[in-house]
């Protein structure tokens, strides 16, 4: 009799733990994974729509104007006519968005 009561109590606890782990996984997905996937998708779309003359910022923080575009790379013109070749994946964002982003200092 005592073991039957203990088994029932333990079984109920197992279901509650499974439900809690499931809820944690759902919350983790909607607040961590999904926004990151959306950001990557938007960044890839921006790199695909890139055209000559667009002002961009690379992931390294280099500001410049797109001079030439190839399949997987682009040529970025920086100050004084210097040109640097980057992979399209190195594009971070549009320069106008970078200039409007507030800088947080502590």
C-alpha positions as CSV (number, residue, x, y, z in Angstrom):
1,X,0.0,0.0,0.0
2,X,2.8,2.4,1.0
3,X,4.7,1.7,-2.2
4,X,1.6,2.3,-4.3
5,X,1.2,5.8,-2.8
6,X,4.9,6.6,-3.3
7,X,4.8,5.4,-6.9
8,X,1.7,7.6,-7.6
9,X,3.3,10.6,-5.9
10,X,6.5,10.1,-7.9
11,X,4.7,9.7,-11.2
12,X,2.8,13.0,-10.7
13,X,6.1,14.8,-10.0
14,X,7.5,13.4,-13.3
15,X,4.7,14.8,-15.4
16,X,5.0,18.2,-13.7
17,X,8.8,18.2,-14.4
18,X,8.2,17.3,-18.0
19,X,5.7,20.0,-18.4
20,X,8.1,22.6,-16.9
21,X,11.0,21.5,-19.1
22,X,8.6,21.7,-22.1
23,X,7.6,25.3,-21.1
24,X,11.2,26.3,-20.6
25,X,12.0,25.0,-24.1
26,X,9.1,26.9,-25.7
27,X,10.1,30.1,-23.9
28,X,13.8,29.6,-24.9
29,X,12.7,29.1,-28.5
30,X,10.5,32.3,-28.7
31,X,12.9,34.6,-26.9
32,X,16.3,33.4,-28.0
33,X,16.4,31.2,-31.1
34,X,13.5,32.7,-33.2
35,X,14.7,36.3,-33.1
36,X,18.3,35.3,-33.9
37,X,17.0,33.3,-37.0
38,X,15.0,36.3,-38.1
39,X,18.0,38.6,-37.8
40,X,20.1,36.2,-39.8
41,X,17.4,36.0,-42.5
42,X,17.1,39.8,-42.7
43,X,20.9,40.2,-42.9
44,X,21.1,37.6,-45.7
45,X,18.3,39.3,-47.6
46,X,20.0,42.7,-47.3
47,X,23.3,41.2,-48.7
48,X,21.4,39.7,-51.6
49,X,19.8,43.1,-52.5
50,X,23.0,45.0,-52.3
51,X,23.7,47.3,-55.3
52,X,26.5,49.6,-56.4
53,X,26.7,52.9,-54.5
54,X,25.1,51.6,-51.3
55,X,26.8,52.8,-48.2
56,X,27.4,49.9,-45.8
57,X,29.2,48.9,-42.6
58,X,31.1,45.6,-42.4
59,X,31.2,43.3,-39.4
60,X,34.7,44.7,-38.7
61,X,33.3,48.2,-38.5
62,X,34.6,49.5,-41.8
63,X,32.4,52.1,-43.4
64,X,32.4,52.5,-47.2
65,X,30.5,52.6,-50.4
66,X,29.9,49.5,-52.6
67,X,32.0,49.9,-55.7
68,X,31.6,46.5,-57.4
69,X,29.6,43.4,-56.8
70,X,30.5,39.8,-57.7
71,X,28.7,36.5,-56.9
72,X,30.0,36.0,-53.3
73,X,32.1,39.1,-52.8
74,X,31.9,42.9,-53.2
75,X,34.5,45.6,-53.5
76,X,34.1,48.4,-50.9
77,X,35.5,51.9,-51.6
78,X,36.7,53.6,-48.4
79,X,38.2,57.1,-47.9
80,X,40.8,58.5,-50.3
81,X,39.8,56.0,-53.1
82,X,41.0,52.9,-51.3
83,X,39.3,49.7,-52.2
84,X,38.9,46.5,-50.2
85,X,37.3,43.2,-51.3
86,X,35.0,41.4,-48.7
87,X,32.7,38.4,-48.7
88,X,29.0,39.3,-48.8
89,X,28.6,37.7,-45.4
90,X,30.9,40.5,-43.9
91,X,28.1,43.1,-44.4
92,X,26.7,44.1,-41.1
93,X,24.1,46.8,-41.9
94,X,23.3,49.9,-43.9
95,X,25.4,52.9,-42.9
96,X,22.3,55.1,-42.2
97,X,21.2,52.5,-39.6
98,X,24.6,52.5,-38.1
99,X,24.7,56.3,-37.7
100,X,21.2,56.3,-36.1
101,X,22.1,53.6,-33.5
102,X,22.6,55.1,-30.0
103,X,25.9,54.4,-28.3
104,X,25.6,53.1,-24.8
105,X,28.3,54.1,-22.4
106,X,28.7,53.1,-18.8
